[in-house]
Amino acid sequence: MSFFPRALRRASVMPLALAAAPAFAADLPPSPGDILVTAGKQQASIENTPSTRASIDADTIARTVNAMNVEDTVKYLPSLIVRKRHIGDTQAPLATRTSGLGSSARSLVYADGALLSSLIGNNNTTASPRWSLVSPQEIERIDVLYGPFSAAYPGNSIGAVVNITTRLPDTLEATASAGTSVQRFNQYGTSDTLPTYQIGGTLGDRFGPLALFASVDHVTSHGQPLLYVTGAQPAGTTGGFDSSTRTGVPTRVLGASGFERQSQDQIKLKAALDITPDIRLTYVGGLFLNDTDAHAETYLSGAGGAPAYTSGFDSGIYRFDERHWSHSVTAAGSGDRFDWQVIGTLYDFAHDVQRTPTGTAPAALSGGAGNVTRLDGTGWKTLDAKGAWRSDAAATHTLSFGAHGDWFRLNSNRYSTTDWLNGPDGTLNLQSRGRTRTLALWAQDAWRLLPAVTLTAGGRYEWWKAYDGRNVSLTPAIAADQPELSAHRFSPKASLAWDAAPHWTLRLNFGEAWRFPTVGELYQIVTTPVPAVPNPNLKPERALSEELAIEHHDAHGSIRLSVFNESIKDALISQTGPLPDTAQFGTFVQNVDRTRARGIELAIQRTDLLPRFDLSGSVTYADATTRKDTVFPAAEGKLLPQVPHWKASVVGTWRPVDRVSLTAAARYSSRNFGALDNSDVVGNVYQGFYKYFVVDLRADIRVGDHMTFALGVDNVNNDKYFLYHPFPQRSLFMQVGWKL
């Protein structure tokens, strides 16, 4: 039986603008000089997206969030989870209402229209969004759109679209910020104080028709262990701790590894030229530099008390050296009845090298044989042209339309080397190479049927191709040119919005979305630490998404209730287990016949709920299960990986005086599972997925017109939880900011 009555199926609600909301801000009037804000609002008007949304602005971020990285800023928004393992983590995917942390290709992240989602894969490692191209100091606002209900976005919008808008001022401005976070981590045999430091600044001005803005941000971080080494106690050693695997098998924790020490720099330049009063040309360029050194700590002692190691430590000892470039060029124009925009973007892994040992510690710590993996040349390009035409002054019809193209390239080559620390590339021993291309046309019309009723209908037609696939491996022996694939699909969209009464809005939304396999799912092969095999014959996944929502909104905020349903055919899901047709244990992507996720979300935001006290929060219940899986029947009826039944967040802010804000916030998730068949019955151990409840505190104090001081604590209750990896424990946060 359908989740909705038949007359109400295939629908949703988009909340109206939420004026003065504490944590989910509304569309605010643009500041006179905020050029990029104006451009961002123009893009939103062209796309005319009929989706439920949540937003947060720069002032709310500054007052309520301990934000060292940009991904911190969305952690309290409804239904979202960012798997950020430590400050500076480059592997921080986004989970949404219906998709877990291993489904990074089911959400989209943009900054000023430039794609930050790394759609070269669908995982929580190399395919995580490139959040590092944006610093918290340059954000003007962030808007999150839920569900694939807009024809303007590809099928990767199944879960959510995150649009980050940064600022470009009209007058001389400058800011500087410095912060630190100190984590006290204590688990098994590891007890350490782990500091992180951040310093950044921005500078901008306008010179007639030309506006310029530059930002620089540096982070030095020390993270907790990302991995624990487990297994049988080696003969002749002492130390270690009794534990369990996530499937309940007794084991020993022999040590910790993956202690990342990172030095990261982000440099950004933006320029906007007003060619005429109605036409603007904008360039945004970014450079990201990352130097990471990961080491291990053994809990074992051998003869004479000397530290003892096993081969299990090696996967947590590595070095990264990354230099990534991002470029975007936008031309945009506006008029009384017609707005248009053309944007081209480029993201390039110009230099991306990981070095790992193949020998065993402690000898491997000072060099020796190893591997060098290069992703140089990996990246993507996008090109979009879009417009919006209004039929009359009342916008009885707003016709939006556009054309899209994207090109993704994976170029992963691993070489043996005689010295993993500094040695030259030797023999090629692993290669994953391939490309995908998608071309699309889309259109949608928002038709005001009655003053209180608007029907939005449209569709998107896409032509997809995967080609140049190549895999090489010495062990197991593989040397294959993979087959070329192609597909073309149409995705209809529809939305009906009714302003039922003053302050009340009802919306029904329906969207079909086709999510095509990524180049990584098709062609990327990994041999360690857990083997992963590509599948060059994957089919696109097809999602049917529906939402019904009702919202009450007034001058103090809003209350919204959404009911959602999503059914995916041929769902692309990564599963760890015995590899198909072999006895080897590994990871592979499969087309699961059908999955379904349905649930309900309540989001509340109120300013001055009590005098000078603001409250916002959300509660989401989702029942996301595998409905049919002919390849793996044991998964049928089980929860989808990393999609818990319950997620909740709450943010309370008290303003005792105008320049002081005191915030307490909390995030909750019920029990997660990592395996498709939910066989990981033990959650609170390494590689397990567990529930968590985390409380954060922040005090924001503004002194005069130029200085800001902040003091906070993340995870003040010191919840020691796992989402495969151990997550940060109690951390003290301090920050000082200055603006001209």
TAHU-V231273 format. One record per backbone hydrogen bond with DSSP energy under -0.5 kcal/mol. CO is the residue of the C=O (numbers start at 1). NH is the residue of the N-H. E is the energy in kcal/mol with one decimal. If there is no record, write none. Layout:
<<CO/NH/E> <CO/NH/E>>
This chain:
<<5/8/-1.7> <5/9/-0.5> <6/9/-1.1> <11/547/-6.1> <13/15/-0.6> <17/19/-0.8> <18/21/-1.4> <18/26/-0.8> <23/25/-0.5> <26/28/-0.8> <31/34/-1.4> <33/35/-2.1> <34/38/-2.1> <35/39/-2.3> <36/40/-2.7> <37/41/-2.5> <38/42/-2.1> <39/43/-2.4> <40/44/-2.1> <41/45/-2.0> <42/46/-2.2> <43/47/-2.4> <44/48/-2.3> <44/49/-0.5> <49/51/-1.4> <52/146/-2.8> <54/144/-3.2> <55/25/-0.6> <56/142/-2.5> <57/61/-2.3> <58/62/-2.5> <59/63/-1.9> <60/64/-2.1> <61/65/-2.1> <65/67/-1.7> <66/68/-0.7> <69/72/-1.4> <70/73/-1.6> <71/74/-0.9> <72/75/-1.4> <74/77/-1.4> <77/80/-1.5> <81/83/-0.6> <81/95/-3.3> <82/84/-2.1> <83/85/-0.8> <86/89/-1.9> <93/83/-2.1> <95/81/-1.9> <99/96/-1.6> <100/103/-1.6> <103/106/-1.9> <104/107/-1.0> <106/159/-2.4> <106/160/-0.7> <108/162/-3.4> <109/116/-3.4> <109/117/-1.2> <110/164/-2.8> <111/114/-2.1> <114/111/-2.4> <116/130/-3.0> <117/119/-1.5> <118/121/-1.1> <119/519/-0.5> <120/520/-1.6> <125/128/-1.7> <129/131/-1.7> <130/133/-1.7> <131/134/-2.0> <134/70/-0.6> <135/138/-1.5> <136/139/-1.0> <138/167/-1.8> <140/58/-2.1> <141/165/-2.8> <142/56/-2.2> <143/163/-3.3> <144/54/-2.0> <145/161/-2.4> <146/52/-0.5> <147/149/-1.2> <150/153/-1.3> <154/157/-1.8> <155/158/-1.3> <156/159/-0.5> <159/147/-1.4> <160/108/-2.1> <161/145/-2.9> <161/163/-0.6> <162/110/-3.2> <162/164/-0.6> <163/143/-2.5> <163/165/-0.5> <164/112/-3.0> <165/140/-3.1> <165/141/-1.9> <168/35/-1.9> <173/204/-2.6> <174/740/-2.9> <175/202/-1.9> <176/738/-2.9> <177/200/-2.6> <178/736/-2.7> <179/198/-2.8> <180/734/-2.7> <181/183/-0.5> <181/196/-2.0> <182/732/-2.7> <183/185/-0.7> <183/194/-3.3> <185/192/-2.5> <187/190/-2.6> <189/191/-0.5> <190/187/-2.4> <192/185/-2.6> <192/194/-0.5> <193/195/-0.6> <194/183/-2.6> <196/181/-2.1> <197/220/-2.7> <198/179/-2.8> <199/218/-2.8> <200/177/-2.7> <201/216/-2.6> <202/175/-2.1> <203/214/-2.7> <204/173/-2.8> <205/212/-2.9> <207/210/-1.9> <209/274/-2.4> <210/207/-4.2> <211/272/-2.5> <212/205/-2.0> <213/270/-3.0> <214/203/-2.4> <215/268/-2.7> <216/201/-2.5> <217/266/-2.7> <218/199/-2.2> <219/221/-0.5> <219/264/-2.9> <220/197/-3.0> <221/262/-2.1> <224/260/-0.5> <227/257/-2.6> <228/230/-0.6> <229/254/-3.2> <229/255/-1.1> <231/252/-1.0> <234/237/-1.3> <238/301/-2.3> <241/253/-3.1> <243/251/-2.0> <245/248/-1.7> <246/682/-2.8> <249/245/-2.5> <251/243/-2.7> <252/231/-1.8> <252/254/-0.7> <253/241/-1.5> <254/299/-2.7> <255/229/-2.6> <256/297/-3.7> <257/226/-0.8> <257/227/-2.3> <258/260/-1.2> <259/295/-1.4> <260/223/-2.5> <260/262/-0.6> <261/293/-2.0> <262/221/-1.9> <263/291/-2.0> <264/219/-2.4> <265/289/-2.7> <266/217/-2.2> <267/287/-2.5> <268/215/-2.3> <269/285/-2.9> <270/213/-2.4> <271/283/-2.8> <272/211/-2.7> <272/274/-0.5> <273/275/-1.2> <273/281/-2.6> <276/279/-0.8> <278/334/-1.5> <279/275/-1.1> <279/276/-1.5> <280/332/-2.6> <281/273/-3.2> <282/330/-3.0> <283/271/-2.5> <284/328/-1.8> <285/269/-2.6> <286/326/-2.5> <287/267/-2.4> <288/324/-2.6> <289/265/-2.2> <290/322/-2.8> <291/263/-1.9> <292/320/-2.5> <293/261/-1.9> <294/318/-1.0> <295/259/-2.3> <297/256/-3.0> <299/240/-0.5> <300/308/-1.7> <301/238/-2.2> <302/305/-2.0> <303/306/-1.2> <306/302/-3.5> <308/300/-0.5> <310/313/-1.6> <311/314/-1.3> <313/316/-1.4> <314/317/-1.8> <316/258/-1.7> <316/318/-0.5> <317/357/-0.7> <318/294/-3.1> <319/355/-2.6> <320/292/-2.0> <321/353/-2.3> <322/290/-2.1> <323/350/-0.6> <323/351/-1.9> <324/288/-2.8> <325/348/-2.6> <326/286/-3.0> <327/346/-2.6> <328/284/-2.4> <329/344/-2.3> <330/282/-3.1> <331/342/-2.8> <332/280/-2.9> <333/340/-2.6> <337/390/-2.8> <338/335/-0.6> <339/388/-2.5> <340/333/-2.2> <341/386/-2.9> <342/331/-2.7> <343/384/-2.6> <344/329/-2.3> <345/382/-2.0> <346/327/-2.7> <347/380/-2.1> <348/325/-2.2> <348/350/-1.9> <349/377/-2.0> <351/323/-3.2> <352/375/-2.7> <353/321/-2.2> <354/373/-2.9> <355/319/-1.9> <356/371/-2.8> <360/363/-0.6> <360/364/-1.2> <362/365/-1.2> <363/366/-1.4> <364/367/-1.4> <368/420/-2.9> <369/358/-2.3> <369/359/-1.0> <370/417/-2.1> <371/356/-2.2> <372/374/-0.5> <372/415/-2.8> <373/354/-2.5> <374/413/-2.4> <375/378/-2.5> <378/349/-2.9> <379/409/-2.7> <380/347/-2.8> <381/407/-2.5> <382/345/-2.4> <383/405/-2.0> <384/343/-2.7> <385/403/-2.5> <386/341/-2.5> <387/401/-2.2> <388/339/-2.3> <389/399/-2.9> <392/395/-1.9> <396/448/-3.2> <397/391/-2.6> <397/399/-0.5> <398/400/-0.7> <398/446/-2.4> <399/389/-2.6> <400/444/-2.8> <401/387/-2.5> <402/442/-2.4> <403/385/-2.3> <404/440/-2.6> <405/383/-2.5> <406/438/-2.2> <407/381/-2.0> <408/436/-2.1> <409/379/-2.1> <410/434/-2.0> <411/413/-0.5> <412/432/-2.8> <413/374/-3.1> <414/429/-2.8> <414/430/-1.3> <415/372/-2.8> <416/426/-2.0> <417/370/-2.1> <419/423/-3.2> <427/416/-2.4> <429/474/-1.6> <430/414/-3.3> <431/472/-1.8> <432/412/-2.9> <433/470/-2.6> <434/410/-2.8> <435/467/-2.4> <436/408/-2.2> <437/465/-2.3> <438/406/-2.2> <439/463/-3.2> <440/404/-2.7> <441/461/-2.8> <442/402/-2.3> <443/459/-2.4> <444/400/-3.0> <445/447/-0.8> <445/457/-1.9> <446/398/-1.7> <446/448/-0.6> <447/449/-1.4> <447/455/-2.9> <450/453/-1.4> <452/499/-2.7> <453/449/-0.8> <453/450/-1.7> <454/456/-0.5> <454/497/-2.9> <455/447/-3.5> <456/495/-2.7> <457/445/-2.7> <458/493/-2.7> <459/443/-2.0> <460/491/-2.8> <461/441/-2.1> <462/464/-0.5> <462/489/-1.9> <463/439/-2.6> <464/487/-2.2> <465/437/-2.6> <466/485/-2.2> <467/435/-2.5> <469/482/-1.8> <470/433/-2.2> <471/480/-2.7> <472/431/-2.7> <473/478/-3.0> <476/478/-0.6> <478/473/-2.9> <480/471/-2.6> <480/482/-0.7> <485/466/-2.6> <487/464/-3.3> <489/462/-2.9> <490/492/-0.5> <491/460/-1.6> <492/512/-2.2> <493/458/-2.2> <494/510/-2.8> <495/456/-3.2> <496/508/-2.5> <497/454/-2.4> <498/500/-1.5> <498/506/-2.9> <501/504/-2.7> <503/553/-2.2> <504/501/-1.0> <505/551/-2.5> <506/498/-3.3> <507/549/-2.1> <508/496/-2.6> <509/547/-1.9> <510/494/-2.3> <511/545/-2.9> <513/515/-0.6> <513/543/-3.3> <514/155/-0.7> <514/516/-0.7> <515/541/-2.4> <518/522/-1.8> <519/523/-2.2> <520/524/-2.2> <521/535/-2.0> <526/532/-3.0> <531/587/-3.2> <532/526/-2.8> <533/589/-0.6> <535/538/-1.1> <541/515/-2.7> <541/543/-0.5> <542/569/-2.8> <543/513/-2.5> <543/545/-0.5> <544/567/-2.3> <545/511/-2.3> <546/565/-2.4> <547/509/-2.5> <548/563/-3.2> <549/507/-2.1> <550/561/-2.5> <551/505/-2.3> <552/559/-2.3> <554/557/-1.7> <556/607/-2.8> <557/554/-2.6> <558/605/-2.5> <559/552/-2.7> <560/603/-2.6> <561/550/-2.2> <562/601/-3.0> <563/548/-2.7> <564/599/-2.4> <565/546/-2.8> <566/597/-3.0> <567/544/-2.6> <568/595/-2.3> <569/542/-2.4> <571/573/-0.9> <571/592/-3.2> <573/590/-2.2> <575/577/-0.5> <575/588/-2.1> <577/586/-3.0> <579/582/-2.0> <584/579/-3.6> <586/577/-3.0> <587/533/-2.3> <588/575/-3.0> <590/573/-2.1> <590/592/-0.9> <592/571/-1.8> <593/570/-2.0> <594/627/-2.0> <594/628/-1.9> <595/568/-2.4> <596/625/-2.8> <597/566/-2.1> <598/623/-3.4> <599/564/-2.3> <600/621/-2.8> <601/562/-3.0> <602/619/-2.3> <603/560/-2.9> <604/617/-2.7> <605/558/-1.9> <606/609/-0.5> <606/615/-2.8> <610/613/-2.6> <612/655/-2.8> <613/609/-2.0> <613/610/-1.1> <614/653/-2.6> <615/606/-3.5> <616/651/-3.3> <617/604/-3.0> <618/649/-2.2> <619/602/-2.8> <620/647/-2.1> <621/600/-2.1> <622/624/-0.6> <623/598/-1.4> <623/625/-0.6> <624/640/-2.5> <625/596/-2.6> <625/627/-0.6> <626/637/-3.9> <628/594/-2.0> <632/635/-2.2> <633/636/-1.6> <635/626/-0.5> <635/638/-2.2> <638/626/-1.9> <640/643/-1.7> <642/644/-0.6> <645/622/-2.6> <646/670/-2.4> <647/620/-3.2> <648/668/-2.8> <649/618/-2.5> <650/666/-2.3> <651/616/-2.3> <652/664/-2.4> <653/614/-2.9> <654/656/-0.7> <654/662/-2.8> <657/660/-1.5> <659/702/-2.6> <660/657/-0.5> <661/663/-0.5> <661/700/-3.0> <662/654/-3.0> <663/698/-2.3> <664/652/-2.8> <665/696/-3.2> <666/650/-2.0> <667/694/-2.6> <668/648/-2.3> <669/692/-2.1> <673/642/-3.0> <675/678/-1.7> <679/681/-1.9> <681/683/-0.6> <683/685/-1.4> <685/688/-2.5> <688/724/-3.8> <692/669/-2.3> <694/667/-2.4> <695/716/-2.9> <696/665/-2.8> <697/713/-1.8> <698/663/-3.4> <699/701/-0.5> <699/711/-2.1> <700/661/-2.5> <701/703/-0.5> <701/709/-3.3> <702/704/-0.7> <703/706/-0.8> <703/707/-1.7> <706/739/-2.0> <707/703/-2.2> <708/737/-3.0> <709/701/-3.4> <710/735/-2.4> <711/699/-2.6> <712/733/-3.4> <713/697/-2.8> <714/731/-2.4> <715/718/-2.1> <719/721/-1.1> <721/727/-2.0> <722/690/-2.4> <723/725/-2.4> <724/687/-3.3> <725/723/-2.1> <730/184/-2.0> <731/714/-2.7> <732/182/-2.6> <733/712/-3.3> <734/180/-2.7> <735/710/-2.8> <736/178/-2.3> <737/708/-2.5> <738/176/-2.5>>
